[in-house]
Amino acid sequence: MSACLLFLCLSLGPRQSAPEPDRFFAEDKLKHFFTSFIVTSLAASGARAAGLDDRESLYAGAAAGAAVGLAKELADMGKESETASVLDLVWDLGGVGAATAVAAQAR
C-alpha cells in the first residue's frame, strides 16, 4: 500500500520539463558568433588605434573575443537557469576567427 502511495505521489507531483537539446544551428548560436565577431573587431581596431602593429592588434582582438566568449560560458556554469555549452564556444571561436580573417585582409 505504501509503495502504491509513493508511486502516486511521485507520478502526480510537479513535472520537470526535459532540458531543451543544445542544437548546433540555433538563434543563440548566431548571437554568440556575431557578438564574438564584434568584440574581436572592436578590440583589434582599438589596439591598432592605440599604436600596436598589425599582428599585435590581431592577437589583441582575438584574445579579447575569445576571453569574452569563455567568460560568458563560465558565468553560465554558475547559474541554475543557464547551461554552459561547448557548442556556444565553437560559435564564439568561429566569430573570433572570421573577424580576425577580415581584419587581416583589410590591412
N, CA, C and O atoms as a MOPAC input file, in Angstrom:
PM7 MOZYME 1SCF
protein

 N      0.81900 1    -1.19200 1     0.00000 1
 C      0.00000 1     0.00000 1     0.00000 1
 C      0.86500 1     1.26000 1     0.00000 1
 O      0.61100 1     2.18500 1    -0.77100 1
 N      1.88800 1     1.30200 1     0.86200 1
 C      2.74400 1     2.49300 1     0.91900 1
 C      3.52800 1     2.66200 1    -0.38300 1
 O      3.79700 1     3.78900 1    -0.79900 1
 N      3.89400 1     1.55900 1    -1.02800 1
 C      4.59200 1     1.64800 1    -2.30100 1
 C      3.68000 1     2.25600 1    -3.36400 1
 O      4.13900 1     3.03300 1    -4.20000 1
 N      2.40900 1     1.91400 1    -3.33800 1
 C      1.45200 1     2.50000 1    -4.28600 1
 C      1.28000 1     3.98700 1    -4.02600 1
 O      1.21000 1     4.77500 1    -4.96800 1
 N      1.21200 1     4.37600 1    -2.77500 1
 C      1.06800 1     5.78900 1    -2.41600 1
 C      2.29300 1     6.58400 1    -2.86000 1
 O      2.16500 1     7.67800 1    -3.41000 1
 N      3.47100 1     6.03200 1    -2.62200 1
 C      4.70600 1     6.68500 1    -3.04000 1
 C      4.74000 1     6.84700 1    -4.55600 1
 O      5.10800 1     7.90700 1    -5.06300 1
 N      4.35700 1     5.80200 1    -5.27500 1
 C      4.31800 1     5.87300 1    -6.73100 1
 C      3.37100 1     6.97100 1    -7.20600 1
 O      3.71500 1     7.74700 1    -8.09800 1
 N      2.16900 1     7.03900 1    -6.60600 1
 C      1.19600 1     8.06600 1    -6.98700 1
 C      1.71400 1     9.46800 1    -6.68800 1
 O      1.54300 1    10.37900 1    -7.49700 1
 N      2.33900 1     9.64200 1    -5.54300 1
 C      2.87000 1    10.96100 1    -5.17700 1
 C      3.95900 1    11.39700 1    -6.15600 1
 O      4.01000 1    12.55600 1    -6.56800 1
 N      4.81500 1    10.47100 1    -6.51400 1
 C      5.90300 1    10.81100 1    -7.43300 1
 C      5.40300 1    11.04000 1    -8.85100 1
 O      5.91600 1    11.90800 1    -9.55700 1
 N      4.41300 1    10.27500 1    -9.27100 1
 C      3.93400 1    10.41100 1   -10.64500 1
 C      2.96700 1    11.57300 1   -10.81300 1
 O      2.84200 1    12.09800 1   -11.92000 1
 N      2.29500 1    11.98300 1    -9.78300 1
 C      1.33800 1    13.08100 1    -9.88400 1
 C      1.92700 1    14.41500 1    -9.43400 1
 O      1.27800 1    15.45300 1    -9.56900 1
 N      3.13000 1    14.40000 1    -8.90900 1
 C      3.77500 1    15.62800 1    -8.43300 1
 C      4.13700 1    16.53900 1    -9.59400 1
 O      3.88000 1    16.21800 1   -10.75500 1
 N      4.73100 1    17.67000 1    -9.27200 1
 C      5.10600 1    18.60500 1   -10.33300 1
 C      6.11400 1    17.97200 1   -11.28300 1
 O      7.07300 1    17.32600 1   -10.86100 1
 N      5.87800 1    18.16900 1   -12.54800 1
 C      6.75500 1    17.58600 1   -13.56300 1
 C      7.81100 1    18.60400 1   -13.97500 1
 O      7.52800 1    19.78800 1   -14.15600 1
 N      9.00100 1    18.11900 1   -14.11200 1
 C     10.07500 1    18.95100 1   -14.62000 1
 C     10.18000 1    18.70100 1   -16.11400 1
 O     10.20300 1    17.55700 1   -16.57000 1
 N     10.24300 1    19.77500 1   -16.85600 1
 C     10.36800 1    19.58900 1   -18.29900 1
 C     11.78500 1    19.15200 1   -18.62800 1
 O     12.74700 1    19.53100 1   -17.95900 1
 N     11.88700 1    18.36300 1   -19.65300 1
 C     13.20100 1    17.89700 1   -20.08400 1
 C     13.98900 1    19.08400 1   -20.62000 1
 O     13.42000 1    19.95600 1   -21.27600 1
 N     15.28000 1    19.13100 1   -20.35300 1
 C     16.06700 1    20.24600 1   -20.87000 1
 C     16.05400 1    20.23800 1   -22.39300 1
 O     16.08500 1    19.18300 1   -23.02600 1
 N     16.01000 1    21.41900 1   -22.95700 1
 C     15.99900 1    21.54100 1   -24.40700 1
 C     17.35700 1    21.11800 1   -24.94900 1
 O     18.38500 1    21.50000 1   -24.39000 1
 N     17.38400 1    20.33500 1   -26.03000 1
 C     18.67500 1    19.88600 1   -26.56500 1
 C     19.48100 1    21.06400 1   -27.10800 1
 O     18.92100 1    22.02900 1   -27.62800 1
 N     20.77900 1    20.97200 1   -26.98000 1
 C     21.67600 1    22.01500 1   -27.47400 1
 C     21.93300 1    21.75800 1   -28.95300 1
 O     22.73300 1    20.89400 1   -29.31400 1
 N     21.24900 1    22.51500 1   -29.80400 1
 C     21.36500 1    22.31900 1   -31.24700 1
 C     22.55000 1    23.10100 1   -31.80200 1
 O     22.90400 1    24.16100 1   -31.28700 1
 N     23.15500 1    22.56800 1   -32.85200 1
 C     24.30300 1    23.23300 1   -33.46900 1
 C     23.87500 1    24.51200 1   -34.18500 1
 O     24.59600 1    25.50900 1   -34.15700 1
 N     22.70900 1    24.48900 1   -34.82600 1
 C     22.17600 1    25.66800 1   -35.50600 1
 C     20.97000 1    26.16600 1   -34.73500 1
 O     19.94000 1    25.49500 1   -34.67200 1
 N     21.10100 1    27.34100 1   -34.15200 1
 C     20.01600 1    27.94700 1   -33.38800 1
 C     20.26800 1    29.44900 1   -33.31700 1
 O     21.38200 1    29.91400 1   -33.55800 1
 N     19.22800 1    30.19700 1   -32.98500 1
 C     19.35700 1    31.65500 1   -32.87600 1
 C     20.44400 1    32.03100 1   -31.87000 1
 O     21.20300 1    32.97400 1   -32.09200 1
 N     20.51400 1    31.30000 1   -30.78200 1
 C     21.51600 1    31.56200 1   -29.74900 1
 C     22.93300 1    31.45800 1   -30.31100 1
 O     23.81200 1    32.23000 1   -29.93000 1
 N     23.15000 1    30.52100 1   -31.20100 1
 C     24.48400 1    30.32300 1   -31.76500 1
 C     24.88200 1    31.50500 1   -32.65200 1
 O     26.04400 1    31.91100 1   -32.65900 1
 N     23.92600 1    32.05300 1   -33.39600 1
 C     24.22700 1    33.23200 1   -34.21100 1
 C     24.57700 1    34.43300 1   -33.34000 1
 O     25.44600 1    35.23200 1   -33.68900 1
 N     23.89800 1    34.55400 1   -32.20900 1
 C     24.21900 1    35.64800 1   -31.27100 1
 C     25.64900 1    35.49300 1   -30.75100 1
 O     26.37500 1    36.47900 1   -30.63000 1
 N     26.04800 1    34.27200 1   -30.44700 1
 C     27.42100 1    34.03800 1   -29.98700 1
 C     28.41800 1    34.40900 1   -31.08100 1
 O     29.41800 1    35.07300 1   -30.81000 1
 N     28.14900 1    33.98400 1   -32.31400 1
 C     29.04600 1    34.26900 1   -33.42700 1
 C     29.21500 1    35.77500 1   -33.62900 1
 O     30.34000 1    36.27200 1   -33.68700 1
 N     28.09900 1    36.50000 1   -33.73700 1
 C     28.18500 1    37.92300 1   -34.04100 1
 C     28.71000 1    38.74100 1   -32.87000 1
 O     29.40200 1    39.73800 1   -33.08100 1
 N     28.39900 1    38.34700 1   -31.65400 1
 C     28.95600 1    39.05800 1   -30.50000 1
 C     30.47100 1    38.90600 1   -30.47700 1
 O     31.18800 1    39.88500 1   -30.27100 1
 N     30.96200 1    37.69300 1   -30.68600 1
 C     32.41200 1    37.47500 1   -30.71200 1
 C     33.05800 1    38.20100 1   -31.88700 1
 O     34.16100 1    38.73500 1   -31.76000 1
 N     32.38000 1    38.22200 1   -33.01900 1
 C     32.89500 1    38.92800 1   -34.19700 1
 C     33.05200 1    40.41400 1   -33.89100 1
 O     34.08600 1    41.01000 1   -34.19200 1
 N     32.02800 1    41.00200 1   -33.29700 1
 C     32.06000 1    42.44100 1   -32.99900 1
 C     33.10500 1    42.76800 1   -31.94100 1
 O     33.86400 1    43.72500 1   -32.09700 1
 N     33.15400 1    41.98200 1   -30.86300 1
 C     34.14100 1    42.22900 1   -29.80800 1
 C     35.55300 1    42.12200 1   -30.37700 1
 O     36.40700 1    42.96100 1   -30.08900 1
 N     35.79200 1    41.10600 1   -31.17100 1
 C     37.11800 1    40.91200 1   -31.76900 1
 C     37.47200 1    42.07800 1   -32.68600 1
 O     38.59000 1    42.59100 1   -32.63500 1
 N     36.53800 1    42.49300 1   -33.51300 1
 C     36.78600 1    43.59800 1   -34.44300 1
 C     37.07000 1    44.89900 1   -33.71200 1
 O     38.01800 1    45.61100 1   -34.04500 1
 N     36.25100 1    45.21000 1   -32.71900 1
 C     36.43600 1    46.45800 1   -31.97400 1
 C     37.73600 1    46.45300 1   -31.18400 1
 O     38.43500 1    47.46500 1   -31.12900 1
 N     38.06300 1    45.32400 1   -30.57500 1
 C     39.29800 1    45.24200 1   -29.80200 1
 C     40.52200 1    45.36400 1   -30.71100 1
 O     41.49200 1    46.03600 1   -30.36100 1
 N     40.47600 1    44.72100 1   -31.86500 1
 C     41.59700 1    44.81400 1   -32.80100 1
 C     41.74100 1    46.24200 1   -33.32400 1
 O     42.85700 1    46.74800 1   -33.44600 1
 N     40.62900 1    46.88800 1   -33.63000 1
 C     40.67300 1    48.27600 1   -34.09200 1
 C     41.18600 1    49.21200 1   -33.00400 1
 O     41.97700 1    50.11800 1   -33.26500 1
 N     40.72300 1    48.97500 1   -31.78600 1
 C     41.18800 1    49.79100 1   -30.66900 1
 C     42.67400 1    49.60600 1   -30.40900 1
 O     43.37900 1    50.57100 1   -30.11500 1
 N     43.15000 1    48.38700 1   -30.51400 1
 C     44.57300 1    48.11900 1   -30.31100 1
 C     45.40700 1    48.78200 1   -31.39800 1
 O     46.48800 1    49.30900 1   -31.13600 1
 N     44.89000 1    48.74900 1   -32.61700 1
 C     45.59800 1    49.39400 1   -33.73900 1
 C     45.63300 1    50.90000 1   -33.53700 1
 O     46.65500 1    51.53900 1   -33.78900 1
 N     44.52500 1    51.46900 1   -33.08500 1
 C     44.47400 1    52.91000 1   -32.83300 1
 C     45.38600 1    53.31400 1   -31.67400 1
 O     45.87300 1    54.44300 1   -31.62100 1
 N     45.60900 1    52.38000 1   -30.74800 1
 C     46.48100 1    52.65400 1   -29.60200 1
 C     47.96000 1    52.54200 1   -29.96500 1
 O     48.82500 1    52.84800 1   -29.14400 1
 N     48.25500 1    52.10700 1   -31.18300 1
 C     49.62800 1    52.09200 1   -31.63100 1
 C     50.25400 1    50.72500 1   -31.81700 1
 O     51.43200 1    50.64400 1   -32.16600 1
 N     49.52300 1    49.66000 1   -31.60200 1
 C     50.07700 1    48.33000 1   -31.83900 1
 C     50.18200 1    48.08500 1   -33.33600 1
 O     49.41100 1    48.63900 1   -34.11900 1
 N     51.13500 1    47.25500 1   -33.72900 1
 C     51.25900 1    46.96000 1   -35.15800 1
 C     50.16300 1    45.98900 1   -35.60000 1
 O     49.34300 1    45.55600 1   -34.79000 1
 N     50.15700 1    45.65700 1   -36.87600 1
 C     49.08500 1    44.82400 1   -37.43300 1
 C     48.93400 1    43.49200 1   -36.71300 1
 O     47.83700 1    43.12700 1   -36.29000 1
 N     50.03400 1    42.77200 1   -36.57500 1
 C     49.98500 1    41.44300 1   -35.96200 1
 C     49.55900 1    41.52200 1   -34.50000 1
 O     48.71700 1    40.74200 1   -34.05700 1
 N     50.12600 1    42.44400 1   -33.75800 1
 C     49.78100 1    42.57600 1   -32.33700 1
 C     48.31900 1    42.94400 1   -32.14400 1
 O     47.67200 1    42.45600 1   -31.21700 1
 N     47.79500 1    43.79900 1   -33.01000 1
 C     46.38700 1    44.18900 1   -32.88200 1
 C     45.45700 1    43.01400 1   -33.19400 1
 O     44.39700 1    42.88400 1   -32.58200 1
 N     45.85000 1    42.15900 1   -34.14200 1
 C     45.05600 1    40.95900 1   -34.42100 1
 C     45.05700 1    40.01800 1   -33.22200 1
 O     44.01800 1    39.46400 1   -32.86000 1
 N     46.21800 1    39.84000 1   -32.61100 1
 C     46.31000 1    38.99600 1   -31.41100 1
 C     45.46300 1    39.55900 1   -30.28200 1
 O     44.76000 1    38.81800 1   -29.59600 1
 N     45.53300 1    40.87500 1   -30.09000 1
 C     44.75600 1    41.50800 1   -29.01800 1
 C     43.25900 1    41.34400 1   -29.26700 1
 O     42.50100 1    41.05800 1   -28.34000 1
 N     42.84000 1    41.52200 1   -30.50100 1
 C     41.42800 1    41.35800 1   -30.83600 1
 C     40.95100 1    39.93200 1   -30.63700 1
 O     39.88200 1    39.70200 1   -30.07100 1
 N     41.74800 1    38.96800 1   -31.10600 1
 C     41.38200 1    37.55900 1   -30.96100 1
 C     41.33600 1    37.16400 1   -29.48800 1
 O     40.44100 1    36.43000 1   -29.06800 1
 N     42.28600 1    37.64100 1   -28.71300 1
 C     42.30500 1    37.31300 1   -27.28500 1
 C     41.08800 1    37.89800 1   -26.57700 1
 O     40.48900 1    37.24200 1   -25.72400 1
 N     40.72100 1    39.13000 1   -26.92700 1
 C     39.55400 1    39.76000 1   -26.29700 1
 C     38.27100 1    39.02500 1   -26.66800 1
 O     37.43000 1    38.77100 1   -25.80500 1
 N     38.11400 1    38.68200 1   -27.94200 1
 C     36.91500 1    37.96600 1   -28.37600 1
 C     36.78500 1    36.60400 1   -27.71200 1
 O     35.70300 1    36.21900 1   -27.26900 1
 N     37.89700 1    35.87700 1   -27.64800 1
 C     37.87700 1    34.55100 1   -27.02000 1
 C     37.62300 1    34.66500 1   -25.51400 1
 O     36.91100 1    33.84300 1   -24.93800 1
 N     38.20100 1    35.67900 1   -24.88500 1
 C     38.02400 1    35.85300 1   -23.43600 1
 C     36.57200 1    36.16500 1   -23.09100 1
 O     36.05100 1    35.66300 1   -22.09600 1
 N     35.92100 1    36.98300 1   -23.90000 1
 C     34.51700 1    37.31800 1   -23.63800 1
 C     33.63600 1    36.07500 1   -23.78200 1
 O     32.76200 1    35.83900 1   -22.94900 1
 N     33.85700 1    35.28700 1   -24.82200 1
 C     33.08300 1    34.06200 1   -25.01100 1
 C     33.29800 1    33.06700 1   -23.88200 1
 O     32.34400 1    32.46400 1   -23.38900 1
 N     34.54100 1    32.89500 1   -23.47800 1
 C     34.84300 1    31.97000 1   -22.39000 1
 C     34.25300 1    32.46500 1   -21.06900 1
 O     33.72800 1    31.67200 1   -20.28700 1
 N     34.33700 1    33.76400 1   -20.82200 1
 C     33.76900 1    34.33400 1   -19.59000 1
 C     32.26600 1    34.11600 1   -19.53200 1
 O     31.72200 1    33.83300 1   -18.46500 1
 N     31.59200 1    34.24600 1   -20.66200 1
 C     30.14400 1    34.03300 1   -20.70500 1
 C     29.79300 1    32.59400 1   -20.33800 1
 O     28.86000 1    32.35600 1   -19.57200 1
 N     30.53500 1    31.64100 1   -20.88100 1
 C     30.24700 1    30.23900 1   -20.58300 1
 C     30.59300 1    29.88600 1   -19.13300 1
 O     29.88500 1    29.10100 1   -18.50200 1
 N     31.65900 1    30.45400 1   -18.61100 1
 C     31.99400 1    30.23000 1   -17.20600 1
 C     30.92600 1    30.82400 1   -16.28800 1
 O     30.59500 1    30.24400 1   -15.25500 1
 N     30.39400 1    31.97800 1   -16.67100 1
 C     29.31400 1    32.58400 1   -15.88300 1
 C     28.05700 1    31.71700 1   -15.94300 1
 O     27.34600 1    31.58800 1   -14.94700 1
 N     27.78100 1    31.12700 1   -17.10000 1
 C     26.61800 1    30.24800 1   -17.24300 1
 C     26.74000 1    28.99900 1   -16.36900 1
 O     25.73200 1    28.46400 1   -15.90800 1
 N     27.95700 1    28.53800 1   -16.14200 1
 C     28.15700 1    27.35400 1   -15.30100 1
 C     27.71400 1    27.61500 1   -13.86200 1
 O     27.31200 1    26.68800 1   -13.15800 1
 N     27.78600 1    28.85900 1   -13.42900 1
 C     27.43900 1    29.19400 1   -12.05500 1
 C     25.98000 1    29.52100 1   -11.84100 1
 O     25.57600 1    29.78900 1   -10.71000 1
 N     25.17000 1    29.50900 1   -12.89100 1
 C     23.75100 1    29.84800 1   -12.78200 1
 C     22.90100 1    28.59800 1   -12.97800 1
 O     23.17600 1    27.77400 1   -13.85100 1
 N     21.87000 1    28.47000 1   -12.15500 1
 C     20.96600 1    27.33200 1   -12.30900 1
 C     20.09500 1    27.46400 1   -13.55000 1
 O     19.75000 1    26.46100 1   -14.17400 1
 N     19.73900 1    28.69000 1   -13.91400 1
 C     18.82800 1    28.89700 1   -15.04000 1
 C     19.53200 1    28.82500 1   -16.39800 1
 O     18.86500 1    28.78300 1   -17.43100 1
 N     20.84400 1    28.81000 1   -16.41100 1
 C     21.60300 1    28.77400 1   -17.65500 1
 C     22.41700 1    27.48500 1   -17.72400 1
 O     22.67300 1    26.83800 1   -16.70900 1
 N     22.80900 1    27.13400 1   -18.92000 1
 C     23.67900 1    25.97500 1   -19.08900 1
 C     24.86800 1    26.37100 1   -19.95200 1
 O     24.71600 1    27.03800 1   -20.97500 1
 N     26.03400 1    25.95600 1   -19.53000 1
 C     27.22900 1    26.18500 1   -20.33000 1
 C     27.20800 1    25.22100 1   -21.50900 1
 O     26.69000 1    24.10900 1   -21.40200 1
 N     27.76400 1    25.64500 1   -22.61700 1
 C     27.68100 1    24.83200 1   -23.83000 1
 C     28.98900 1    24.87400 1   -24.60100 1
 O     29.53700 1    25.94500 1   -24.86300 1
 N     29.47700 1    23.70700 1   -24.95800 1
 C     30.66200 1    23.61900 1   -25.80700 1
 C     30.33200 1    24.17300 1   -27.18900 1
 O     31.17800 1    24.79900 1   -27.82800 1
 N     29.10600 1    23.94200 1   -27.64900 1
 C     28.71100 1    24.46600 1   -28.96500 1
 C     28.70700 1    25.98900 1   -28.98000 1
 O     29.03500 1    26.59500 1   -29.99900 1
 N     28.34200 1    26.61100 1   -27.87100 1
 C     28.42200 1    28.06900 1   -27.79500 1
 C     29.86600 1    28.52700 1   -27.97900 1
 O     30.13000 1    29.50600 1   -28.67700 1
 N     30.79300 1    27.81800 1   -27.35400 1
 C     32.21400 1    28.16400 1   -27.50300 1
 C     32.69000 1    27.97200 1   -28.93800 1
 O     33.50800 1    28.74900 1   -29.43100 1
 N     32.18600 1    26.95000 1   -29.60300 1
 C     32.55000 1    26.71900 1   -31.00500 1
 C     32.11700 1    27.91000 1   -31.85300 1
 O     32.88000 1    28.39400 1   -32.69000 1
 N     30.88400 1    28.38300 1   -31.63400 1
 C     30.39000 1    29.53500 1   -32.39100 1
 C     31.12300 1    30.81300 1   -32.00200 1
 O     31.35700 1    31.67200 1   -32.85200 1
 N     31.48900 1    30.95000 1   -30.72900 1
 C     32.30100 1    32.09700 1   -30.30400 1
 C     33.62400 1    32.11200 1   -31.05800 1
 O     34.03200 1    33.14300 1   -31.59300 1
 N     34.28800 1    30.96700 1   -31.09600 1
 C     35.57900 1    30.89700 1   -31.78100 1
 C     35.43800 1    31.09000 1   -33.28700 1
 O     36.34400 1    31.61000 1   -33.93700 1
 N     34.29700 1    30.66900 1   -33.84100 1
 C     34.03600 1    30.94900 1   -35.25500 1
 C     33.95400 1    32.44300 1   -35.52100 1
 O     34.48100 1    32.93200 1   -36.52000 1
 N     33.29700 1    33.16000 1   -34.63400 1
 C     33.21200 1    34.62100 1   -34.76100 1
 C     34.56700 1    35.28000 1   -34.61300 1
 O     34.88800 1    36.21900 1   -35.34000 1
 N     35.36000 1    34.79400 1   -33.67700 1
 C     36.71800 1    35.32200 1   -33.48200 1
 C     37.55400 1    35.08000 1   -34.73200 1
 O     38.24500 1    35.98000 1   -35.20800 1
 N     37.48700 1    33.86800 1   -35.25700 1
 C     38.25900 1    33.54200 1   -36.45700 1
 C     37.84400 1    34.35100 1   -37.67600 1
 O     38.68900 1    34.82200 1   -38.43700 1
 N     36.53900 1    34.51000 1   -37.85700 1
 C     36.04900 1    35.28400 1   -39.00200 1
 C     36.46500 1    36.74500 1   -38.89800 1
 O     36.90400 1    37.33900 1   -39.88300 1
 N     36.33000 1    37.32400 1   -37.71300 1
 C     36.71000 1    38.73000 1   -37.53100 1
 C     38.22200 1    38.91100 1   -37.72100 1
 O     38.65800 1    39.91100 1   -38.29100 1
 N     39.00400 1    37.96600 1   -37.25700 1
 C     40.45800 1    38.04800 1   -37.41000 1
 C     40.84200 1    37.95200 1   -38.88300 1
 O     41.72800 1    38.67000 1   -39.34800 1
 N     40.17000 1    37.06200 1   -39.61600 1
 C     40.45100 1    36.92500 1   -41.04800 1
 C     40.07500 1    38.18900 1   -41.80600 1
 O     40.81800 1    38.63700 1   -42.67900 1
 N     38.93200 1    38.76100 1   -41.47900 1
 C     38.51600 1    40.00300 1   -42.15100 1
 C     39.47800 1    41.12900 1   -41.82500 1
 O     39.87600 1    41.87900 1   -42.71600 1
 N     39.86000 1    41.26000 1   -40.55200 1
 C     40.77600 1    42.33100 1   -40.15500 1
 C     42.15400 1    42.16600 1   -40.80800 1
 O     42.79300 1    43.15400 1   -41.17000 1
 N     42.60400 1    40.92800 1   -40.95400 1
 C     43.89500 1    40.67900 1   -41.57400 1
 C     43.89600 1    41.05900 1   -43.05100 1
 O     44.91600 1    41.50400 1   -43.57700 1
 N     42.76100 1    40.88600 1   -43.71900 1
 C     42.66200 1    41.22300 1   -45.13700 1
 C     42.46200 1    42.70600 1   -45.37600 1
 O     42.72800 1    43.20200 1   -46.47100 1
 N     42.00000 1    43.41100 1   -44.37100 1
 C     41.68900 1    44.83700 1   -44.53300 1
 C     42.92400 1    45.71800 1   -44.43900 1
 O     42.82100 1    46.93300 1   -44.60700 1
 N     44.04100 1    45.16200 1   -44.18500 1
 C     45.24200 1    45.96000 1   -43.97800 1
 C     45.92800 1    46.26600 1   -45.27500 1
 O     46.96200 1    46.93400 1   -45.28400 1

